[in-house]
Amino acid sequence: MSKMGPGVVAILGMLLLLFSAIPAVADAPMEFEITRVLEGETDPCTGETIDVYFTWQAREHVHNNNVVTRFDGYAETSNGYVANGTENQVINKKWLTTTFNWMNIRETDGNRYSVKGHVKIDLETGEFTIFDVDNFRCMGS
């Protein structure tokens, strides 16, 4: 039985890397921006009614009826909070799953609150199978 030399092993390794990477680079992600206003939300630190103005930069990958989207977001509120957050969403034939994590800070008084969670929806029934949201938790200043 003959042995493979280091050059053959290196070439096979390079070919393996090349062919394993092809599906990942075959479909370029679609990039787009989303803006939305949520009216009548509640500031968890003061109880005040506020409006939240969101802007997301999204990168969406679609492959074999599966959609994976990453959202990098920025928000401002009508009472002076500024927020940054990320959201990740996966949609397949059966489920919509999303996770999100936002931090909101108001410079004038140092108040801050977080919004984070994980949601999973059965697309056939429309039912939430997971709804784990730590919604609007005030962390003070």
C-alpha positions as CSV (number, residue, x, y, z in Angstrom):
1,M,0.0,0.0,0.0
2,S,1.4,3.4,-0.9
3,K,1.3,6.5,1.2
4,M,0.1,9.9,0.1
5,G,2.6,12.6,0.2
6,P,2.1,15.9,2.1
7,G,1.4,17.7,-1.2
8,V,-1.5,15.3,-2.1
9,V,-3.0,15.7,1.4
10,A,-2.7,19.5,1.1
11,I,-4.4,19.5,-2.4
12,L,-7.2,17.2,-1.2
13,G,-7.7,19.5,1.9
14,M,-7.9,22.6,-0.3
15,L,-10.4,20.8,-2.7
16,L,-12.5,19.8,0.3
17,L,-12.6,23.4,1.6
18,L,-13.4,24.7,-1.8
19,F,-16.3,22.3,-2.4
20,S,-17.7,22.7,1.1
21,A,-17.8,26.4,0.7
22,I,-19.6,26.5,-2.6
23,P,-23.2,26.3,-1.1
24,A,-22.5,29.0,1.4
25,V,-21.4,31.5,-1.2
26,A,-23.8,30.5,-3.9
27,D,-26.7,32.6,-2.8
28,A,-25.8,36.2,-1.8
29,P,-28.0,37.6,0.9
30,M,-30.6,40.2,0.1
31,E,-30.1,43.4,2.1
32,F,-32.9,45.9,2.9
33,E,-34.0,48.4,5.5
34,I,-37.2,48.4,7.5
35,T,-38.7,51.3,9.5
36,R,-41.6,51.1,11.8
37,V,-43.3,53.2,14.5
38,L,-44.9,51.6,17.6
39,E,-47.3,54.0,19.2
40,G,-48.7,53.8,22.7
41,E,-45.9,51.7,24.3
42,T,-45.1,52.2,28.0
43,D,-41.8,53.4,29.4
44,P,-41.1,50.7,32.1
45,C,-39.1,53.2,34.2
46,T,-41.7,56.0,34.4
47,G,-45.0,54.5,33.2
48,E,-45.2,57.2,30.6
49,T,-46.9,56.4,27.3
50,I,-44.3,56.7,24.5
51,D,-43.8,56.1,20.7
52,V,-40.9,54.1,19.5
53,Y,-39.3,54.7,16.1
54,F,-37.4,51.7,14.7
55,T,-34.9,51.3,11.8
56,W,-33.5,47.9,11.0
57,Q,-30.8,46.9,8.5
58,A,-31.6,43.3,7.4
59,R,-29.7,40.6,5.7
60,E,-31.8,37.8,4.5
61,H,-30.7,34.4,3.2
62,V,-33.2,32.2,1.3
63,H,-32.3,28.5,0.6
64,N,-34.7,25.6,-0.1
65,N,-37.8,27.3,1.3
66,N,-35.9,28.3,4.5
67,V,-35.4,32.0,5.3
68,V,-32.8,33.2,7.8
69,T,-32.7,36.9,8.5
70,R,-30.5,39.0,10.8
71,F,-31.7,42.4,11.8
72,D,-29.4,45.1,13.3
73,G,-31.6,47.8,14.7
74,Y,-31.6,51.3,16.0
75,A,-34.5,53.0,17.8
76,E,-35.4,56.3,19.4
77,T,-38.4,57.0,21.7
78,S,-40.5,60.0,22.0
79,N,-39.2,60.6,25.6
80,G,-35.5,60.5,24.7
81,Y,-34.3,56.9,24.9
82,V,-31.8,55.6,22.2
83,A,-31.6,51.9,21.6
84,N,-29.5,49.4,19.7
85,G,-30.5,45.8,19.2
86,T,-30.2,42.6,17.2
87,E,-32.8,40.1,16.1
88,N,-32.4,36.8,14.3
89,Q,-35.3,35.1,12.6
90,V,-35.6,31.6,11.0
91,I,-38.6,30.6,8.9
92,N,-39.1,27.1,7.5
93,K,-42.1,25.1,6.4
94,K,-43.4,24.6,10.0
95,W,-41.9,27.3,12.3
96,L,-41.1,30.9,12.6
97,T,-38.5,31.4,15.3
98,T,-37.1,34.7,16.4
99,T,-34.7,35.9,19.2
100,F,-34.1,39.5,20.0
101,N,-32.1,41.6,22.4
102,W,-32.4,45.4,22.8
103,M,-30.9,47.9,25.2
104,N,-32.5,51.3,25.6
105,I,-30.7,54.2,27.4
106,R,-31.7,57.7,28.1
107,E,-28.7,60.0,28.6
108,T,-30.5,62.8,30.5
109,D,-31.2,60.7,33.6
110,G,-29.3,57.5,32.9
111,N,-32.4,55.3,32.9
112,R,-32.1,52.1,30.9
113,Y,-34.3,49.2,30.1
114,S,-33.9,46.0,28.1
115,V,-36.2,44.1,25.9
116,K,-35.2,40.5,25.0
117,G,-36.8,37.2,24.3
118,H,-37.4,34.1,22.2
119,V,-40.6,33.4,20.3
120,K,-41.5,30.3,18.3
121,I,-44.7,30.2,16.2
122,D,-46.3,27.1,14.6
123,L,-47.1,28.4,11.1
124,E,-49.8,25.7,10.5
125,T,-51.8,26.6,13.5
126,G,-50.6,30.2,14.3
127,E,-50.0,29.2,17.9
128,F,-47.1,30.4,20.0
129,T,-45.2,27.3,21.2
130,I,-42.6,29.4,23.0
131,F,-43.2,32.9,24.2
132,D,-40.3,33.8,26.5
133,V,-40.1,37.5,26.6
134,D,-38.4,39.7,29.3
135,N,-40.4,42.6,28.0
136,F,-39.4,46.2,29.0
137,R,-37.5,45.5,32.2
138,C,-36.4,48.7,33.9
139,M,-32.8,48.6,35.2
140,G,-32.8,52.2,36.5
141,S,-29.9,54.5,36.3
